[in-house]
Amino acid sequence: MWHTLTAVADARRLDAAEFVKFAMASTDKYGICTDRVDPEVNTWHVDTLVNDFKVVASTFTATRCPKCSGEMRPGRALRNPTGMADVSSTKQLAGVPESWPARMTDCLKCTDCGHSEEDVEA
């Protein structure tokens, strides 16, 4: 199955113009089909292409926030594996030990609204 580069960029919330430019620089490596109006990539190469782009693009561009479309940049966040909202009181919560296993993790953080996503592959 073939996918247009812009459709892949949109689905993965990447800058489409930069993504297409990156892919077109290595058409042989990623098996890009350039004989169509909008270049296409085979399903087999999509993940490799996206991961390589994220590695290179992390120093130049960022993905967009799914909530406000702001710029997402690498950062750190407190991961709460229990799925509960932040706990500001010292009261014992039902089913949650006093020192629940929250930890710091790498993430992408929105520079506008502060939304975090634990989706750092770069």
C-alpha positions in Angstrom: 0.0 0.0 0.0 1.2 3.5 -0.8 0.7 6.7 1.2 1.3 10.3 0.1 4.1 12.0 2.1 1.7 14.8 3.1 -0.8 12.3 4.4 1.9 10.5 6.5 3.0 13.9 7.9 -0.6 14.9 8.7 -1.3 11.6 10.4 1.9 11.8 12.5 1.4 15.5 13.3 4.7 16.5 11.5 5.5 19.6 9.5 4.5 18.4 6.0 6.7 20.7 4.0 9.8 19.8 6.0 8.9 16.1 6.0 8.5 16.0 2.2 11.8 17.9 1.8 13.6 15.4 4.1 12.1 12.4 2.3 12.9 13.7 -1.2 16.5 14.1 -0.2 16.8 10.3 0.1 14.3 8.8 -2.3 16.2 5.6 -2.9 16.7 4.9 0.9 13.0 5.2 1.6 11.6 3.8 -1.7 9.8 7.1 -2.5 7.7 7.0 -5.7 8.3 10.3 -7.4 6.4 9.7 -10.7 3.1 11.0 -9.2 2.0 14.6 -8.5 2.4 14.0 -4.7 5.3 11.7 -3.9 4.3 8.5 -2.1 6.0 6.0 0.3 5.3 2.3 0.7 3.9 1.2 4.0 7.1 -0.9 4.7 9.2 2.3 4.8 6.8 4.7 6.7 8.0 4.0 10.2 11.7 4.2 9.3 11.2 7.4 7.4 9.2 9.0 10.2 11.7 7.9 12.9 14.7 9.2 10.8 12.9 12.5 10.3 12.1 12.9 14.0 15.8 12.3 14.8 17.0 14.9 12.3 14.1 17.3 12.9 14.3 17.3 16.7 17.1 19.8 16.4 15.4 22.0 13.8 11.6 21.7 14.0 9.1 20.3 16.3 5.8 18.5 16.0 2.5 20.3 16.8 0.4 20.0 19.9 -2.8 18.0 19.4 -4.7 20.3 21.7 -3.7 23.8 20.6 -1.4 23.3 17.6 1.5 25.0 19.5 5.1 23.9 19.0 6.1 20.7 20.9 9.6 20.5 22.2 11.5 17.9 24.2 11.1 18.2 27.9 10.5 16.3 31.2 7.2 15.5 32.9 5.9 13.6 35.9 4.4 10.4 34.7 1.5 9.2 36.8 1.0 5.5 36.1 -2.2 5.3 38.2 -3.9 7.7 35.7 -5.1 9.9 38.5 -5.0 13.6 38.5 -2.3 15.4 40.4 -2.6 14.8 44.1 -2.0 18.0 46.2 -3.2 16.8 49.6 -1.4 14.4 51.9 -4.6 12.3 52.5 -4.4 8.6 51.8 -6.3 7.8 48.7 -8.2 4.5 48.3 -6.1 1.9 46.6 -3.1 4.3 46.2 -0.1 3.9 48.5 1.3 7.0 50.2 4.3 7.0 47.9 2.7 6.1 44.7 5.1 5.3 41.9 5.2 8.6 39.9 8.5 9.2 38.0 10.1 11.7 35.7 10.1 10.8 32.1 11.1 12.3 28.7 8.3 13.8 26.8 7.3 16.4 24.2 5.9 19.5 25.9 3.8 22.2 24.2 5.4 25.7 24.5 2.0 27.3 24.5 -0.4 25.3 26.7 2.0 22.9 28.5 0.4 19.7 27.3 2.8 16.7 27.5 3.0 13.6 25.4 5.2 10.7 26.2 6.2 10.2 22.5 9.9 10.9 22.3 11.6 8.6 19.8 14.4 11.0 18.9 
